[in-house]
């Protein structure tokens, strides 16, 4: 396999004309014959370059509205022929096939057409056939042919041609071949996903292509000995942390990204509500609150667990103002996430050079559809997003006492937060803010106790006259399997409980609630989070 291949003939057929003329002029300088089609040929001619139409090269006219133009043995023979194979050389001579040493193709804009929600027929017409076929031929024969799919690679290609008297090197051809097969796989994956999910309405198709593009390589993974990278979905997707604008601070780490995503998903629950703030640590909220202002919401969220908030992730549902920024900047914070920030807030954070400030624009829809994927040994678990919602009208009061209006508001607030807490999850809430959060315990009773214990610590730190669990509402992400967890919540001062129900001991739990004068409602929906 030769190292350097002199480019004598190139075929260019691109939908994205960026950089095309510069590339054509560079090829012409090296005496390369240019083959092209349609709009690409027209752009090159308008720049004063000599171009041979593919139809003239093959002796076969373009037909069927352009569907058939490059699918011809003269083209694919020129791309696939092994130049150093005598049999291939004889076939080329016999059939008048000229070698093509460089292929420059970018594909029909299928992704953009889908994203624009164009009609089905237009989407189908934007499925490229000839382009992927040529790219695969050229990439397979990378020992002799260079192939380029991305205008971002034109400058490097031109530099290589200039440095090697119009030749490409094997290392470059191998690199470009790898990029080409990744591109065609990505393209086919997007098409397959569209057909399965949109066109056929299949929730779990027999084959599920997962098509990702690397955003950036991270310093390390969850731990320093683990390598990691951040990938973005190819094709239409929701805006999230990966699309946020980072105004300042160090590069986001694996753990920063994971926690920031949890913070964004939680605060999105309140995107249409009063000013709200969530503080996240190790993917769990340690404080969440709503208030009349962002500054007040942050203060209330911080007061829930000021120890855990140190080095945490802060997310808010409103553009940041100066007062809120000053409050956040008063303690060490890793990342701040907001829809926006005014100039005064940005100036405050500019004094904290290591703090990452992420501006998301609109917050994502917490009820959006989608799939989540988790790898296990030997396979993958795929499920729909936990976008279930229970309205106030769907709550079922199961105790003798119904909740008061204030209790009901705190119930719903606590329930909203609990779905974002690792199971077993218990959340105490009072007056629109969390009073204590118990996360990730193997026993629901232990989560109830941990949350109450944290609330006591918070009261001592703040110098409050009483613990905020007194008069609070408690949310449990799953049913109480025994009455002991509910009893522990009552002993901590809770007066209202919201939980899914569904335990074989529900009657026992309800009786315990009635005996203590608690109001309890069942949601009928569980929110495990592992």
Secondary structure by P-SEA (a helix, b strand, c coil): ccccccccbbbbbbccccaaaaaaaaaaaabbbbbbcaaaaaaaaaabbbbbbcccccccccccccccccccaaaaaaaccccccaaaaaaaaaaccccccbbbbbccaaaaaaaacccaaaaaaacccaaaaaaaaaaaacccbbbbccccaaaaaaaaaaaccccccaaaaaaaaaaaaaaaaaaaaaaaaaaccccccccccccccbbbbbcccccccccccbbbbbbbbccccccccccccccccccccaaaaaaaaaaaaaaaaacccccbbbbbcccccccccccccaaaaaaaaaaacccccccbbbbbcccccaaaaaaaacccccbbbcccccaaaaaaacccccbbbbbbcccccccccbbbbbbcccbbbbbcccccccccccccccccccccaaaaaaaaaaaaaaaaccccbbbbbccccccbbbcccccaaaaaaaaaaaaaaaaaaacccccccccbbbbbccccccaaaaaaaaaaccccccccccccaaaaaaaaaaaabbbbbbccbbbbcc
